[in-house]
Amino acid sequence: MRWKENIKRKKDGREREKKMKVKQIEISTTFGGVISEAPYENVKPSFTDKVIIDIDENDNEDEVRKKYRRKLQEEQITAFNMLKNRLKAELIKQQYRNIRLSERNGIEYPHVTSILNWAKEWKVPEFELNQYAARGTIIHYMIEQYLKTDVWLSLDIIAREYPEEVAIMKGGSLGLSIDDCSFKKFFEKYRSQIKVDKIEQQVFNDEYRYCGTPDAVGYFDGAKTVFDFKTGDQRDFRQLAAYAKCEDGIKKLVICPIGPTKNKCGYMNPVINDNINHEFERFLAARTEFKKRFGI
């Protein structure tokens, strides 16, 4: 007979629950603002939401309303900030073609190189920069394939993947050539010390909202490392430190100079920095200035 008593108790409990539900209440909130930094002036978005919930006689209606109103407003503020970010990003893309942004979870993140170089005045004419960039792309691709296969591709094979870059380099006024660079000699000397796990994989930092694509992440002499393969003279450890803070366990920042050299040995030594926190603080200073300037 005990099972019948249990059924009766459950039934009585359900009846009591039904009796305790006294009413439904509607809670609504509206949030809006003005976004002046946009492709068009003074955008005035407004967000209105409402929920209908059941409350019983034991609930404090005022507290319930406060709780749900606060939750709705938090969601509206998030939506407003995401729209503000997107509109600012559209404006930046229109005005600054040298600034790159990538979306993550509805938010536009500036690239590390854009944060560091957006205001830089290049002394080299753009048509010459394009030739250096084309050669850099070709050599980076050669290194990427070499690290995967230990085989150097010929320029003819690379032209199938990057026909425009090969044409720009070979036909450019500077007469650039991959044969002038020291990447093969560099890897002949240091290949045994380099182990690569990831090549040109995009990374994100959600705390400081930036992103980028390191040349490679792996190990140098057994220490987890962010690598940068440089055909030019620019060396900025702030860039590598920013990438390092998107990964776990990075111990070294290594710049591999693989451009032209007059060294008799035919290569240059890697430049190594293990003071990651110092370089990252320097990067954060640039990140702060970028946000002050663009609001993103």
C-alpha positions as a Markdown table, in Angstrom:
| # | Residue | x | y | z |
|---|---|---|---|---|
| 1 | Met | 0.0 | 0.0 | 0.0 |
| 2 | Arg | 3.0 | 2.3 | 0.4 |
| 3 | Trp | 3.3 | 2.8 | -3.3 |
| 4 | Lys | -0.3 | 4.2 | -3.3 |
| 5 | Glu | 0.7 | 6.6 | -0.5 |
| 6 | Asn | 3.7 | 7.8 | -2.5 |
| 7 | Ile | 1.5 | 8.4 | -5.6 |
| 8 | Lys | -0.9 | 10.4 | -3.4 |
| 9 | Arg | 1.9 | 12.5 | -2.0 |
| 10 | Lys | 3.2 | 13.3 | -5.5 |
| 11 | Lys | -0.2 | 14.2 | -6.7 |
| 12 | Asp | -0.8 | 16.4 | -3.7 |
| 13 | Gly | 2.6 | 18.1 | -4.3 |
| 14 | Arg | 1.6 | 18.9 | -7.9 |
| 15 | Glu | -1.7 | 20.3 | -6.8 |
| 16 | Arg | 0.1 | 22.5 | -4.3 |
| 17 | Glu | 2.5 | 23.7 | -7.0 |
| 18 | Lys | -0.4 | 24.6 | -9.2 |
| 19 | Lys | -2.1 | 26.6 | -6.4 |
| 20 | Met | 1.1 | 28.5 | -5.7 |
| 21 | Lys | 1.4 | 29.8 | -9.2 |
| 22 | Val | -0.5 | 33.0 | -8.8 |
| 23 | Lys | 0.3 | 35.0 | -12.0 |
| 24 | Gln | 2.4 | 35.9 | -14.9 |
| 25 | Ile | 4.3 | 39.1 | -15.1 |
| 26 | Glu | 5.8 | 40.9 | -18.1 |
| 27 | Ile | 9.2 | 42.6 | -17.9 |
| 28 | Ser | 10.5 | 44.9 | -20.6 |
| 29 | Thr | 13.6 | 47.1 | -21.0 |
| 30 | Thr | 14.8 | 49.6 | -23.6 |
| 31 | Phe | 18.4 | 50.7 | -24.1 |
| 32 | Gly | 19.8 | 53.1 | -26.7 |
| 33 | Gly | 22.6 | 55.4 | -27.5 |
| 34 | Val | 24.4 | 57.5 | -30.1 |
| 35 | Ile | 27.3 | 56.1 | -32.2 |
| 36 | Ser | 29.2 | 59.0 | -33.8 |
| 37 | Glu | 32.2 | 57.0 | -35.1 |
| 38 | Ala | 30.5 | 55.3 | -38.0 |
| 39 | Pro | 30.4 | 55.5 | -41.8 |
| 40 | Tyr | 27.5 | 57.8 | -41.4 |
| 41 | Glu | 27.0 | 60.3 | -38.6 |
| 42 | Asn | 25.1 | 59.9 | -35.3 |
| 43 | Val | 23.6 | 56.4 | -35.6 |
| 44 | Lys | 21.0 | 56.0 | -32.8 |
| 45 | Pro | 20.3 | 52.4 | -32.3 |
| 46 | Ser | 17.7 | 51.3 | -29.7 |
| 47 | Phe | 17.0 | 47.9 | -28.3 |
| 48 | Thr | 13.7 | 46.8 | -26.7 |
| 49 | Asp | 13.2 | 43.3 | -25.2 |
| 50 | Lys | 10.6 | 41.7 | -23.0 |
| 51 | Val | 10.1 | 38.4 | -21.2 |
| 52 | Ile | 7.0 | 36.9 | -19.6 |
| 53 | Ile | 7.6 | 34.7 | -16.5 |
| 54 | Asp | 5.6 | 32.9 | -13.9 |
| 55 | Ile | 5.9 | 33.8 | -10.3 |
| 56 | Asp | 4.3 | 32.3 | -7.2 |
| 57 | Glu | 3.2 | 33.6 | -3.9 |
| 58 | Asn | 6.7 | 33.0 | -2.4 |
| 59 | Asp | 8.5 | 35.2 | -4.9 |
| 60 | Asn | 9.3 | 38.8 | -4.3 |
| 61 | Glu | 8.0 | 40.5 | -7.4 |
| 62 | Asp | 10.2 | 43.6 | -7.1 |
| 63 | Glu | 13.3 | 41.4 | -6.8 |
| 64 | Val | 12.3 | 39.2 | -9.7 |
| 65 | Arg | 11.7 | 42.3 | -11.9 |
| 66 | Lys | 15.1 | 43.8 | -10.9 |
| 67 | Lys | 16.8 | 40.5 | -11.7 |
| 68 | Tyr | 15.4 | 40.0 | -15.1 |
| 69 | Arg | 15.5 | 43.7 | -16.0 |
| 70 | Arg | 19.3 | 43.7 | -15.2 |
| 71 | Lys | 19.8 | 40.6 | -17.3 |
| 72 | Leu | 18.0 | 42.1 | -20.3 |
| 73 | Gln | 19.9 | 45.4 | -20.0 |
| 74 | Glu | 23.2 | 43.5 | -19.9 |
| 75 | Glu | 22.3 | 41.7 | -23.1 |
| 76 | Gln | 21.2 | 45.0 | -24.7 |
| 77 | Ile | 24.5 | 46.8 | -23.7 |
| 78 | Thr | 26.4 | 43.9 | -25.2 |
| 79 | Ala | 24.4 | 44.2 | -28.5 |
| 80 | Phe | 25.0 | 47.9 | -28.5 |
| 81 | Asn | 28.7 | 47.6 | -28.0 |
| 82 | Met | 29.0 | 44.9 | -30.7 |
| 83 | Leu | 27.1 | 47.2 | -33.2 |
| 84 | Lys | 29.4 | 50.1 | -32.2 |
| 85 | Asn | 32.5 | 47.9 | -32.8 |
| 86 | Arg | 31.2 | 46.8 | -36.2 |
| 87 | Leu | 30.3 | 50.4 | -37.3 |
| 88 | Lys | 33.7 | 51.6 | -36.2 |
| 89 | Ala | 35.4 | 48.8 | -38.0 |
| 90 | Glu | 33.5 | 49.7 | -41.2 |
| 91 | Leu | 34.7 | 53.3 | -40.9 |
| 92 | Ile | 38.3 | 52.2 | -40.3 |
| 93 | Lys | 38.3 | 49.9 | -43.4 |
| 94 | Gln | 37.0 | 52.8 | -45.5 |
| 95 | Gln | 39.6 | 55.3 | -44.3 |
| 96 | Tyr | 42.7 | 53.2 | -43.7 |
| 97 | Arg | 43.4 | 50.5 | -46.2 |
| 98 | Asn | 46.6 | 49.5 | -44.3 |
| 99 | Ile | 44.6 | 48.5 | -41.2 |
| 100 | Arg | 43.5 | 44.9 | -41.1 |
| 101 | Leu | 40.7 | 43.5 | -38.9 |
| 102 | Ser | 39.3 | 40.0 | -38.3 |
| 103 | Glu | 36.0 | 39.1 | -36.8 |
| 104 | Arg | 35.7 | 36.8 | -33.7 |
| 105 | Asn | 32.3 | 36.1 | -32.0 |
| 106 | Gly | 30.8 | 39.2 | -33.7 |
| 107 | Ile | 33.7 | 41.5 | -32.6 |
| 108 | Glu | 36.3 | 43.0 | -35.0 |
| 109 | Tyr | 39.8 | 42.5 | -33.7 |
| 110 | Pro | 42.7 | 44.6 | -35.1 |
| 111 | His | 45.8 | 42.7 | -36.3 |
| 112 | Val | 49.1 | 43.0 | -34.4 |
| 113 | Thr | 50.9 | 44.4 | -37.4 |
| 114 | Ser | 48.2 | 47.1 | -37.9 |
| 115 | Ile | 48.4 | 48.1 | -34.2 |
| 116 | Leu | 52.1 | 48.6 | -34.5 |
| 117 | Asn | 52.4 | 50.1 | -38.0 |
| 118 | Trp | 49.2 | 51.9 | -38.9 |
| 119 | Ala | 50.9 | 55.4 | -38.4 |
| 120 | Lys | 54.3 | 54.4 | -39.8 |
| 121 | Glu | 55.6 | 56.5 | -42.7 |
| 122 | Trp | 57.3 | 54.3 | -45.2 |
| 123 | Lys | 60.3 | 55.9 | -46.9 |
| 124 | Val | 60.2 | 53.3 | -49.6 |
| 125 | Pro | 57.8 | 54.0 | -52.5 |
| 126 | Glu | 54.8 | 51.8 | -52.7 |
| 127 | Phe | 55.7 | 50.1 | -56.0 |
| 128 | Glu | 59.0 | 49.1 | -54.4 |
| 129 | Leu | 57.3 | 47.8 | -51.2 |
| 130 | Asn | 55.1 | 45.6 | -53.4 |
| 131 | Gln | 58.2 | 44.0 | -54.9 |
| 132 | Tyr | 59.7 | 43.3 | -51.5 |
| 133 | Ala | 56.4 | 42.0 | -50.3 |
| 134 | Ala | 56.1 | 39.7 | -53.3 |
| 135 | Arg | 59.6 | 38.2 | -52.6 |
| 136 | Gly | 58.8 | 37.9 | -48.9 |
| 137 | Thr | 55.6 | 35.9 | -49.7 |
| 138 | Ile | 57.5 | 33.6 | -52.1 |
| 139 | Ile | 60.3 | 32.9 | -49.5 |
| 140 | His | 57.8 | 32.4 | -46.7 |
| 141 | Tyr | 56.0 | 29.8 | -48.8 |
| 142 | Met | 59.2 | 28.1 | -49.7 |
| 143 | Ile | 60.1 | 27.9 | -46.0 |
| 144 | Glu | 56.7 | 26.6 | -45.0 |
| 145 | Gln | 56.9 | 23.8 | -47.5 |
| 146 | Tyr | 60.5 | 23.1 | -46.6 |
| 147 | Leu | 59.6 | 22.8 | -42.9 |
| 148 | Lys | 56.9 | 20.3 | -43.8 |
| 149 | Thr | 58.9 | 18.2 | -46.3 |
| 150 | Asp | 62.7 | 19.2 | -46.0 |
| 151 | Val | 62.6 | 19.8 | -49.7 |
| 152 | Trp | 63.1 | 23.3 | -51.3 |
| 153 | Leu | 60.6 | 24.0 | -54.1 |
| 154 | Ser | 61.7 | 25.5 | -57.4 |
| 155 | Leu | 60.5 | 29.0 | -58.4 |
| 156 | Asp | 58.6 | 27.4 | -61.3 |
| 157 | Ile | 56.6 | 25.3 | -59.0 |
| 158 | Ile | 55.9 | 28.2 | -56.6 |
| 159 | Ala | 54.6 | 30.2 | -59.6 |
| 160 | Arg | 51.7 | 27.8 | -59.9 |
| 161 | Glu | 50.6 | 28.9 | -56.4 |
| 162 | Tyr | 51.7 | 32.5 | -56.5 |
| 163 | Pro | 51.8 | 33.6 | -60.1 |
| 164 | Glu | 51.3 | 37.3 | -59.4 |
| 165 | Glu | 54.0 | 37.5 | -56.8 |
| 166 | Val | 56.5 | 35.7 | -58.9 |
| 167 | Ala | 55.7 | 38.0 | -61.8 |
| 168 | Ile | 56.0 | 41.1 | -59.7 |
| 169 | Met | 59.4 | 40.0 | -58.3 |
| 170 | Lys | 60.9 | 38.9 | -61.6 |
| 171 | Gly | 59.6 | 41.8 | -63.6 |
| 172 | Gly | 60.0 | 44.5 | -61.0 |
| 173 | Ser | 62.3 | 47.5 | -61.4 |
| 174 | Leu | 64.5 | 46.4 | -58.4 |
| 175 | Gly | 65.5 | 43.2 | -60.0 |
| 176 | Leu | 64.9 | 41.2 | -56.8 |
| 177 | Ser | 65.7 | 37.5 | -56.7 |
| 178 | Ile | 65.3 | 34.8 | -54.1 |
| 179 | Asp | 69.0 | 33.8 | -54.8 |
| 180 | Asp | 70.1 | 37.0 | -53.1 |
| 181 | Cys | 68.6 | 35.8 | -49.8 |
| 182 | Ser | 70.2 | 33.6 | -47.2 |
| 183 | Phe | 67.3 | 31.3 | -46.1 |
| 184 | Lys | 68.8 | 28.1 | -47.5 |
| 185 | Lys | 72.2 | 28.7 | -45.7 |
| 186 | Phe | 70.4 | 29.7 | -42.5 |
| 187 | Phe | 68.4 | 26.4 | -42.4 |
| 188 | Glu | 71.5 | 24.5 | -43.4 |
| 189 | Lys | 73.1 | 25.8 | -40.2 |
| 190 | Tyr | 70.1 | 25.9 | -37.8 |
| 191 | Arg | 67.6 | 23.3 | -39.1 |
| 192 | Ser | 68.5 | 20.8 | -36.3 |
| 193 | Gln | 67.7 | 23.3 | -33.6 |
| 194 | Ile | 64.2 | 24.2 | -35.0 |
| 195 | Lys | 61.1 | 22.1 | -34.6 |
| 196 | Val | 57.9 | 23.6 | -35.9 |
| 197 | Asp | 54.3 | 22.6 | -34.8 |
| 198 | Lys | 52.2 | 25.3 | -36.4 |
| 199 | Ile | 52.9 | 27.5 | -39.5 |
| 200 | Glu | 50.9 | 30.7 | -40.2 |
| 201 | Gln | 47.9 | 29.8 | -38.0 |
| 202 | Gln | 45.8 | 32.8 | -36.9 |
| 203 | Val | 45.7 | 33.5 | -33.2 |
| 204 | Phe | 43.4 | 35.7 | -31.0 |
| 205 | Asn | 43.8 | 37.4 | -27.7 |
| 206 | Asp | 40.3 | 37.9 | -26.2 |
| 207 | Glu | 41.5 | 39.9 | -23.2 |
| 208 | Tyr | 43.1 | 42.7 | -25.2 |
| 209 | Arg | 41.1 | 42.1 | -28.4 |
| 210 | Tyr | 43.7 | 41.7 | -31.1 |
| 211 | Cys | 44.8 | 38.9 | -33.5 |
| 212 | Gly | 47.5 | 38.0 | -35.8 |
| 213 | Thr | 49.3 | 35.3 | -37.7 |
| 214 | Pro | 52.8 | 34.3 | -36.5 |
| 215 | Asp | 55.1 | 32.8 | -39.1 |
| 216 | Ala | 55.6 | 29.7 | -37.0 |
| 217 | Val | 55.2 | 28.3 | -33.4 |
| 218 | Gly | 57.4 | 25.5 | -32.3 |
| 219 | Tyr | 60.6 | 24.9 | -30.5 |
| 220 | Phe | 64.1 | 26.3 | -30.6 |
| 221 | Asp | 66.7 | 24.3 | -28.7 |
| 222 | Gly | 63.9 | 22.6 | -26.9 |
| 223 | Ala | 62.1 | 25.8 | -25.7 |
| 224 | Lys | 58.7 | 26.6 | -27.0 |
| 225 | Thr | 59.1 | 29.5 | -29.3 |
| 226 | Val | 57.4 | 32.0 | -31.6 |
| 227 | Phe | 59.4 | 32.4 | -34.8 |
| 228 | Asp | 59.5 | 35.3 | -37.3 |
| 229 | Phe | 61.3 | 34.8 | -40.6 |
| 230 | Lys | 62.6 | 38.2 | -41.8 |
| 231 | Thr | 63.8 | 39.0 | -45.3 |
| 232 | Gly | 64.2 | 42.7 | -44.4 |
| 233 | Asp | 66.0 | 44.6 | -41.6 |
| 234 | Gln | 62.9 | 45.3 | -39.4 |
| 235 | Arg | 63.0 | 43.6 | -36.0 |
| 236 | Asp | 60.2 | 44.2 | -33.6 |
| 237 | Phe | 59.9 | 41.8 | -30.7 |
| 238 | Arg | 56.7 | 43.5 | -29.6 |
| 239 | Gln | 55.0 | 41.7 | -32.5 |
| 240 | Leu | 56.3 | 38.3 | -31.4 |
| 241 | Ala | 55.4 | 39.0 | -27.8 |
| 242 | Ala | 51.8 | 39.8 | -28.8 |
| 243 | Tyr | 51.6 | 36.4 | -30.5 |
| 244 | Ala | 53.3 | 34.7 | -27.5 |
| 245 | Lys | 50.5 | 35.9 | -25.3 |
| 246 | Cys | 48.0 | 34.0 | -27.5 |
| 247 | Glu | 49.7 | 30.7 | -26.8 |
| 248 | Asp | 50.5 | 28.7 | -23.7 |
| 249 | Gly | 54.1 | 28.1 | -22.5 |
| 250 | Ile | 56.1 | 30.3 | -24.9 |
| 251 | Lys | 59.6 | 30.8 | -23.6 |
| 252 | Lys | 61.5 | 32.4 | -26.4 |
| 253 | Leu | 61.0 | 34.9 | -29.2 |
| 254 | Val | 63.3 | 34.1 | -32.2 |
| 255 | Ile | 63.8 | 36.3 | -35.3 |
| 256 | Cys | 65.4 | 34.4 | -38.1 |
| 257 | Pro | 67.1 | 36.8 | -40.5 |
| 258 | Ile | 66.9 | 35.2 | -43.9 |
| 259 | Gly | 67.4 | 38.2 | -46.3 |
| 260 | Pro | 70.5 | 39.3 | -48.2 |
| 261 | Thr | 73.8 | 39.3 | -46.2 |
| 262 | Lys | 77.4 | 40.1 | -46.8 |
| 263 | Asn | 78.6 | 37.6 | -44.2 |
| 264 | Lys | 81.2 | 35.3 | -45.6 |
| 265 | Cys | 79.5 | 32.3 | -44.1 |
| 266 | Gly | 76.4 | 33.1 | -46.1 |
| 267 | Tyr | 73.9 | 33.4 | -43.3 |
| 268 | Met | 73.0 | 35.5 | -40.2 |
| 269 | Asn | 72.5 | 34.2 | -36.7 |
| 270 | Pro | 69.0 | 34.1 | -35.1 |
| 271 | Val | 68.1 | 37.0 | -32.8 |
| 272 | Ile | 66.8 | 35.5 | -29.5 |
| 273 | Asn | 64.7 | 37.3 | -26.8 |
| 274 | Asp | 63.3 | 35.6 | -23.7 |
| 275 | Asn | 62.1 | 38.8 | -22.0 |
| 276 | Ile | 58.5 | 38.3 | -23.2 |
| 277 | Asn | 56.7 | 40.2 | -20.5 |
| 278 | His | 58.8 | 43.4 | -21.1 |
| 279 | Glu | 58.2 | 43.2 | -24.9 |
| 280 | Phe | 54.5 | 42.6 | -24.3 |
| 281 | Glu | 54.2 | 45.7 | -22.1 |
| 282 | Arg | 55.6 | 47.6 | -24.9 |
| 283 | Phe | 53.1 | 46.1 | -27.3 |
| 284 | Leu | 50.2 | 47.0 | -24.9 |
| 285 | Ala | 51.3 | 50.6 | -24.9 |
| 286 | Ala | 50.8 | 50.6 | -28.7 |
| 287 | Arg | 47.5 | 48.7 | -28.3 |
| 288 | Thr | 46.3 | 51.5 | -25.9 |
| 289 | Glu | 47.2 | 54.2 | -28.3 |
| 290 | Phe | 45.5 | 52.3 | -31.2 |
| 291 | Lys | 42.3 | 52.1 | -29.1 |
| 292 | Lys | 42.4 | 55.7 | -28.2 |
| 293 | Arg | 42.8 | 56.7 | -31.8 |
| 294 | Phe | 40.2 | 54.3 | -33.3 |
| 295 | Gly | 38.0 | 53.2 | -30.4 |
| 296 | Ile | 38.3 | 49.6 | -31.3 |
